[in-house]
Amino acid sequence: MSIRMESLHKITGLKNRLTQQANWRYSESLRSLETEQQKLQELLHSHDQSIGELHSLTMDGATSQELQDWLQFMLSQRNQIERQNHLLEGKRSECTEKRQEMTESYLEEQKWVKLQGRRLEEHQVFLNKIGQEALDEIAVTRHQRIKG
């Protein structure tokens, strides 16, 4: 059973749109990952600054309450960093999934594009055959007229 060219054209168009959507989803996933990586960098930078400030406080002779407050604050920063790292793992996993979906969609589209190409070649061969048969018929008819 052969698929009609009209149907193949519609299918390849649909597959192309699905591939574009998969590309967009992957791109969006990458942007989201980059945003979360930037947030982690900001948290790490803030934590490094806090360490410097704590060091300055200890050198200036801070009270035990001030030190305790700073340690609590830094512990909360570490917890935020840990949560951000966990979130990043999820985003990386999501990016991997989206990249796989994009690849699968592309490969599926290419299967249909190749099928459409083969059908176009078959159609061209068929048209060439019909054209040659018509030329042969004309030649035979002409030859018979000239002979006859």
Secondary structure, 3 states (H helix, E strand, C coil): CCCCHHHHHHHHHHHHHHHHHHHHHHHHHHHHHHHHHHHHHHHHHHHHHHHHHHHHHHHHCCCHHHHHHHHHHHHHHHHHHHHHHHHHHHHHHHHHHHHHHHHHHHHHHHHHHHHHHHHHHHHHHHHHHHHHHHHHHHHHHHHHHHHC
